[in-house]
Amino acid sequence: MSPRLGYRSLRHGRVSLPDHAYLLTAISAYRRPLFRNVDAARNVSRCMHDSSCWGDASLLCWVLMPDHWHGLVQMGSRDSLSTVMNRFKSLTARRLHCTQAGLVWDRGFHDRAVRAEEDVRAIARYIVGNPIRAGLVSNVLDYPYWDCVWL
């Protein structure tokens, strides 16, 4: 499969529903571990708390891994998923261009709508558990690049 076809398939069937929660993933360009760099990780983490990054959407939970980001976002009524993710990637990339050269994020993003019967808090626990599953830490409290509205 060509890279263009893969990117196109990510967008196929994408729907942005107001007031709906989505599990989102953005990957660093070329899967480089940009966020092993403490300054880069801190700069991106600061963006998570910047309300201008999310528009009328709400960031419920997130974790920044060395080469990707996961977030749980509750959509607002105005912006689409693509608008929210483009804004997030643009703002974080601008902040990083002070310390990093080249592309920050890969094209596109992965999204999965949270179904009504799913436990949103269980999804949040799954997200913040990523550093443990990746072997980066043995306790999530030892990993500095995450946050969740329920904690």
Legacy VTK file of the C-alpha trace (Angstrom):
# vtk DataFile Version 3.0
C-alpha trace
ASCII
DATASET POLYDATA
POINTS 151 float
0.000 0.000 0.000
1.369 3.419 -0.911
1.737 6.067 1.853
-0.817 8.266 0.080
-3.381 5.458 0.010
-2.818 4.813 3.738
-3.379 8.463 4.603
-6.490 8.596 2.455
-7.910 5.499 4.155
-7.573 7.214 7.561
-9.922 9.964 6.372
-12.424 7.620 4.712
-15.669 7.632 6.660
-14.461 10.130 9.274
-17.347 11.820 11.041
-17.192 14.591 13.648
-20.147 14.435 15.996
-20.748 17.365 18.359
-20.468 16.510 22.073
-18.969 13.115 21.210
-15.699 11.784 22.683
-12.895 10.537 20.429
-9.690 8.652 21.107
-7.072 10.376 18.929
-3.501 9.500 17.986
-0.901 11.654 16.242
2.506 10.243 15.275
5.753 12.166 15.031
7.203 12.598 11.554
9.125 9.505 10.466
8.286 8.035 13.898
11.304 9.892 15.305
11.410 9.893 19.131
11.340 13.717 19.268
9.758 13.765 22.700
12.605 11.945 24.428
14.078 15.430 24.416
12.929 16.987 27.701
12.580 20.512 26.275
10.496 19.272 23.338
8.261 17.164 25.593
7.739 20.055 28.014
6.901 22.484 25.205
4.301 20.135 23.735
2.916 19.357 27.200
2.402 23.065 27.879
0.247 23.247 24.749
-2.167 20.715 26.236
-3.216 23.281 28.818
-3.607 26.113 26.299
-7.341 26.539 25.641
-6.638 28.143 22.247
-5.300 24.761 21.149
-8.685 23.047 21.515
-11.244 25.667 20.443
-14.625 24.565 21.748
-13.480 20.954 22.239
-12.292 19.694 25.646
-9.177 17.635 26.221
-10.160 15.026 28.811
-6.993 12.968 28.919
-3.642 12.767 27.115
-0.214 11.161 27.129
2.853 12.178 25.150
5.028 9.211 24.241
8.537 9.501 22.725
7.197 9.263 19.139
3.441 9.851 19.360
0.573 11.431 21.298
-2.746 9.960 22.463
-5.669 12.083 23.566
-9.277 11.717 24.591
-11.187 14.723 23.282
-14.810 15.727 23.823
-15.919 17.591 20.724
-17.730 20.901 20.903
-20.393 22.052 18.484
-18.249 24.267 16.227
-15.054 22.518 15.131
-14.532 19.239 13.279
-12.030 16.577 14.312
-9.741 17.683 11.489
-9.887 21.314 12.624
-9.097 20.371 16.229
-6.191 18.117 15.264
-4.786 20.571 12.711
-4.850 23.310 15.338
-3.166 21.049 17.913
-0.445 19.919 15.516
0.142 23.436 14.210
0.439 25.023 17.664
2.747 22.315 18.998
4.912 22.384 15.867
5.282 26.179 16.115
6.383 25.857 19.728
8.885 23.146 18.822
10.468 24.937 15.875
12.365 26.964 18.460
14.162 23.776 19.564
13.664 21.215 16.748
14.450 21.313 13.048
12.233 19.739 10.406
8.784 18.235 10.502
7.235 17.485 13.878
4.099 15.483 13.039
3.256 12.891 10.409
0.367 13.636 8.065
-3.079 12.792 9.316
-4.148 11.221 12.570
-6.049 8.192 13.779
-9.427 8.573 15.445
-11.900 6.239 17.086
-15.289 7.392 18.317
-16.097 6.331 21.855
-19.323 4.330 21.828
-22.130 5.203 24.241
-21.769 1.875 26.090
-18.023 2.340 26.638
-16.623 3.601 29.932
-14.799 6.862 29.152
-12.766 6.589 32.361
-11.562 3.107 31.389
-10.361 4.563 28.082
-8.591 7.341 30.003
-6.872 4.730 32.217
-5.794 2.891 29.065
-4.321 6.114 27.638
-2.320 7.049 30.733
-1.140 3.442 31.054
0.757 3.652 27.754
4.143 4.518 29.343
3.875 1.426 31.571
2.993 -0.880 28.659
5.876 0.610 26.650
8.290 -0.161 29.499
9.195 3.487 30.085
8.157 3.423 33.758
6.713 0.950 36.234
4.327 3.490 37.783
2.420 6.102 35.773
3.166 8.700 38.461
6.827 8.431 37.452
6.021 9.587 33.906
5.716 13.387 33.612
3.954 13.851 30.240
0.284 13.060 30.789
-2.830 14.475 32.416
-6.441 13.494 32.976
-9.432 15.543 34.163
-10.482 12.767 36.566
-7.275 12.859 38.601
LINES 1 152
151 0 1 2 3 4 5 6 7 8 9 10 11 12 13 14 15 16 17 18 19 20 21 22 23 24 25 26 27 28 29 30 31 32 33 34 35 36 37 38 39 40 41 42 43 44 45 46 47 48 49 50 51 52 53 54 55 56 57 58 59 60 61 62 63 64 65 66 67 68 69 70 71 72 73 74 75 76 77 78 79 80 81 82 83 84 85 86 87 88 89 90 91 92 93 94 95 96 97 98 99 100 101 102 103 104 105 106 107 108 109 110 111 112 113 114 115 116 117 118 119 120 121 122 123 124 125 126 127 128 129 130 131 132 133 134 135 136 137 138 139 140 141 142 143 144 145 146 147 148 149 150
